[in-house]
Amino acid sequence: MGDDASAEHKLGEEPEHWKHVHNGAAETVEISSPELSIDIPNICELPLTSLNWEDVKLPVDIVLFTVEDDEFLSCFAHLKKPERSYHITVGFVYFGFMEDDWGHKIETALMRCSKGHDGPGGALSAAKDAILLLRPKALISVGACRGLNSKKVKLGDIVVSSKLITPAFQIPPGRNMNKVIRNIADGWKPPLKNANGYKPKVHLGALLSISEANKDIISRYPEAIGVEEEAGGFWTAAHDFNIELLIVKGIKGFENSSHSSSVNWEKIACVMAASVVANILSQATIFQDWPHFNAATSPCSAASTACTAKS
């Protein structure tokens, strides 16, 4: 673990113990479970009724993509007036908005995809279908990842990708998004009622996106501070259709380490990542001049035509 996590926390509750292995040395760290100040719904509390697709207001401004339940629910908690609809091309989509103090809204769609980069329903195909149908200004991948450098990040910290690394390419964010991420943590307050010594930080850094089958190549990328599986697919879709992409991931654990803890770090990591995204989306004026995806000007015109025919 990093320097912050090496200290013992004795704050009211009996702290939890777990072992983190770093460079062959086991460290025993005491962690107390932080208490969240935001209510995260359960799956059973999501709305069952659906809007007819023809009643959906399009285009949206932002599409949020998630994979796991904790990722999805953490984002859903920030949607105002959420409604669900279904389209045969993309499946279920939850629509809502976020807004600033002056009532300026960011129309937001929340979706899930399957785990992985390029499998059926995975990041690449799900993102391309969503772009063609919803015509957003940007995609944002929100969720959890595993840490790769415990000297730089700790459990529950948030990684905002300033460089995305895959076995095929290494690229920075798009031109507009790169300007946003420099100040993405400005004004962000972690949604914590009782931190119990937990002080999450937002890190701009390199994020590695590889499949489970390629985990043996992690050591080739020492600059990466986190690893996940979907971002490469989202980037390919965003690049092909010339729209902006943001990747925000909370640290849920560390690669090649074993620990036992009753703290649900995956949920906490997802909640923190979603709150960072909600913080930036609450500043609606940032995105007001960004262009929506336009099939007429997209280099993938043939695919656009095919999708339009479907819908």
N, C-alpha and C positions, 0 to 999 in steps of 0.2 A: 504493500500500500504506500501512498504518498506520505509526505511529512505530516499533513493534517491528521491522517488516520492513525499515526503511530502513537498518539497520546491516548491515555486512558480517560474515558468519559464516565463520571460518576454523578449523574444528574437525576436524582429521584428514583427512577426505576432501576431494577437490577439489570445491568448491562448485559448484552449478549456477547458471546465469545465465538470467534471463528479463526481459522488459520488460513493465511494467504501465503502461498509459496512464490518467492521471487528470487530468481537466480540460485535456486537450490536451497535457499534458507527459508525456514518456516517462521512467520511472525504471528504472534497471537495478538489480536486486536479486539478491543471492547467497543461494542456499538450498541446504542440504545435506539429503539425504533422511533423515528420522527412521526409526529402527528400532523396530518394534513388539515388545511383550513378550507379545502374545497370538497364538495360532495361528488364522488364519482359514482354514477349509476351502475346498477347490475344489469346484465343482459336482459333479465326478465322485465326490466322497467322501460325498455325501449318501446317506442310507439309501434303498434301493429297496423294501424290504418295507413293507407297509402294514397297519395295524390295520383290522379290520372296524369300520365306523362304530358299530355297536351296542356295541362294546367301549370306545369313547371316553368318558372321564369328563367330563360336562357338568353345570353350566355352567363355563366358564373364568372367570378373574378379569380377564385382560387380553388384548386382541388387538393384536398388533404388525403394522402394515401397511408394506410396502415395495414398491418398483417395480423397481429395477435389481438386478443380481446382487450388486454390492458391498454394497448396502444389506441385502439378504436374508442374505448369508453373514456379515456383521458381527453381525447379530442372532442368527443360528443358533449362532454360536460361544459365546454365553452361555447357551443352553438346556441344562438338565441332563436327562439321559435322554430325548433327543428321539425321538419316534416320528411316523410319517406316517400320515395317513388320507385318504380321499377321500369327498366327498359331491357328489351331482349338482348341488346348489344353489350350492356355493362352489368346487368343484374340490379341489385338494390343500391340506391344512392340516398344519402341523407342530406337534405338541404337546410340551410339556415344562414345566419349572418353573424358577423362581429362588427362592432361599431366603436367610433371614438366619442369623446365627450360632447361633440357638437352634432351627433346623430348621423355622421357620414358612415355608410355601411360598406362592408366588404361581403359580397354575396359568396357563400362558401359551400362547397360540396364535399362530403366526407364519404370515403369509399374504403373497401378492403380489397386486397389482392392475395393470391396464394403465395406461399413462401418461395423465395428463389427468384432468380433473374429472368429466365427465359422458358420456364415450363408452362404448361397450360394454365391460363389464368394468372400467371406470374407477373412480375413488375412490368416487363416490356410490353406484353400484349394488353394488359389491363390499362396501362398508361396511354398507349396509342388509341385504344377504343375511347377512353375518357376524353382525351384531347379532341378527337374528331367530333364527338357528340356534344360535349359541354362547352367547348371553345373557351377555355380559361386563359388568364394572363400568365399563370404560373402553376407549377406543381410543387407541393411540399410533401416530402416523405418524413413522417413523424413516428418515433418509437424508441426502441431500446437497442443497444449494441453491447458487445463485450469489449472491455478495455484491453489495451496491449502494452501500456507503459504505466505501471503503478506509481512511478515517481512523478508523473505529470498529471494524471487524473485519478480520482477516487470514486468509490461507489456513489451513485446518485448525481455525479457531475454530468454536464451536458456538453456534447460535442456538436459544434456547427461546422460542417465541412467547408473548409477553405481550399481544399484540394481533394478531389475524388480519385482514388487509385484502384484500378482493376489490372488484371494481367495483361490487358491490351492497351490501356491508355492511362495517362495522368492529366487531369484537367482541373482548372479553377472554376468557380461559379461563373454564370453569365454576367455580362457587363452591368446590367441593372441590379441584379442580386448581389453582386460583389460590393456595390456601394452600400447596400442595406446591411450586410452582415458585419461590417466594421463597427456598427453601433447597435447590434442586435440586442445586447444586454442592457442598454440604457433604460433606466427606469423599471427594470424587471425586479419584481419582488417574489421570491419563492412562496408558493401557497402552503405555508407551514403555520400551524397553530402553536406547536411546541417542537422546536428543532432538535432538542436533546443532543446538542453538540454537533448536529449535522449542518454544514454550511456549503450548499451546492454552489459550484462555480460553472460559468459558461466558458468553454474553450473553443477558439478557432483553431482548427488543425486538420491534418490529413486523415481521411477515413478510407479504410480498405474495404472493398466490396468484392467478395469471392464466395464461391460455393463451398459447402461442407467438404466436398471431395478435394478441394484445393487448399485445405488448411495447412498442408505441409510447406507451402510457399510463403507463409506469413513472415518468416525471418528475413526474406529478401527485401522487406519494406520497413526498415527500422524507424522511419519518420512517422509512420502511422500510429495514431494513439487509440484507434478503435477499429473494430471489424464487424461487418454485417453482410447480408446476402442480396439485397434487392436494389441498392442504389445504382448499380451499373445498368440495370434495365431501365430504371426511370431516366437516367441520363441519356441513354440511347434514344428513347422516345422523345424527350425534350429537345435533343439536338436535331433529330430528324424533322421535327415540326417547328423548330426555331422558337421555342418558348422558354421561359426562365424556370430554373429548378433550385430548390433549397432542400438540404438534408439536415435534419436535426434529430439527434439520438442521445438518450440518456444512458449512462453506464450502469448495466444491470449485474455485471460480474466481470471476471478477468479470464482471458484465455489461458489455458494450461495451468489453472489453479483450482484447488478444491477447497471449499469452505462449507461450514454448516452454520446457518443463522435462521432465526425465526423472523427476521426482518424481510419483508417482501420487496426486495430491491428492484425486481422487474417492474412492479407496479409503481414504485416511487420514481424510478428512472423515467417511465412513460409519462407520469403526471408532470414531472419537471420539464421534460421536452415539450409537451403539449402547452404548458404555461408560457414557455419562451416564445413559441409560435403565436399563441393568442396575444401576447404582449405586442408583438410586431404587427399583427393584423388589426390591432385596435388603433393603429395609426393609419387610418384609411387614405389620407392624402398622399402617402408614399406611393401608392399603386394607381392613383387616379389617371395618370397619363401613360401607363403601360398599355400596350396594345393587346387586345384579345387575339387568340388564334384565329386566323382567317384562311379557310381552305382554299380560297381563290389564289392566294399568294404563296401557299405552301409548296415546297419542292416535292412533297408526296401527293401530288394532285390525283393520281390514279387511285390511291387508297382512300383519299377523301371522297371521291366520287362514289366509290363502292359503299362507304359507310353512309353517305347521304341517301343512297338508294335503299339501304336497309331501314333507315329511320323514317 
